[in-house]
Amino acid sequence: MLTKNHTILIVDDVAKRRLHLKSMLLEREDSILEADTAEAALEMVQKMPADLVITETELPTRSGLYLLQEIKRRYPETEVILTTHNASSFSLLQALRHGAFDFIVRPIDTSEILFNVIDRAFAQIDLRKQNQLLLAELEHRNQEMAQSLSMMTALSKAIETINSAIEVGDLLSRLLDVTLESLHAKRGLLALISSNGRNHFGLKMSRGISSDFIKKHPDKLPEGLLLDIARSGSPMVVPGTLPAYMMDRVNADEQHLVTEPGLLSVPLYHRDRAIGVMILFGHADDTLFTDQNLQFLVQLAHHAAIALEKAGIIHQLKRQGKGGKG
């Protein structure tokens, strides 16, 4: 199906012929432009791109063949139809060799021949555009597949890293390190629920964050963005700049955490019980965090919960072993 409202540029130094072509083309839904020389046509196309140029071969100063060559050189997607009163085999061959879509011999008495050529030209233009869109979509999907494969590979390596830990502290440290590396985050922290209350979270571990900040809130986070995120208990991704309602919750101590755009967070569980939250800030590559990054984080947190269960069992067995020896 043809796209409507293409732009057609008529180029002819004879005003009567331009008017004749324009009168026929007014039956269509296309936009019509006019020029009387090759130079004027090139200036016009530079300012207002045309899908199709219909040009007379014999123009003053510069020929229609010259215009054809310049149009195809500068704007290869634009189609050119040449009109002439004498279409010799040589001139026809020259025109086609330089990229002309077709040739029409004057006089053009009816619109039937003209419209047939124009419709074929527009069909080719539309088909080319559709192919370009399909190629762009295919390339986008290939990029998504490559990113997914990269994330799956990174997730597999991350799971292997945390599964090799047998101590809880080492496991959490590896979890934070591998997450920052895989997602290219600039800063990250772990806040765990304090023993003195479910809504109290203490900062236990960080990377890329001032140690003074961590030491200031080891057992209880003050009211602010971090506590809001921790209490939400839900995975979260903010691709770029934090929205106003989140920035309003950033307290004075947290300002340095949000100097770069981007935030990711995921709750941490042990035996189906929430034990804390992991929060990442700022993408090191100056790109945006994505839903794919969040899915990675959620899956990694799930495997961390399994690893924590295993580490807890190992810890209990060690204690039982020591008790037996005693």
Buried (B, 14 or more C-beta within 10 A) or exposed (E): EEEEEBBBBBBBBEEEBBEBBBEBBEEBEBBBBBBBBBBBBBEBBEEEEBBBBBBBBBBEEBBBBBBBBBBBEEBEEBBBBBBBEEBEEEBBEBBEEBBBBBBBEBEBEEBEEBBEBBEBBBEEBBEEEEEEEEEEEEEEEEEEEEEEEEBEEBBEEBBEBBBEBEEBEEBBBBBBBBBBBBBBBBBBBBBBBBEEEEEBBBBBBBBBBEEEBBEEBEBBBEEBBBBBBBEEEEBBBBBEBBEEEBEEBBEEBBEEBBEBBBBBBBBBBBEEEBBBBBBBBBBBEEEBBBEBBBBBBBBBBBBBBBBBBEBEEBEEEEEEEEEEEE
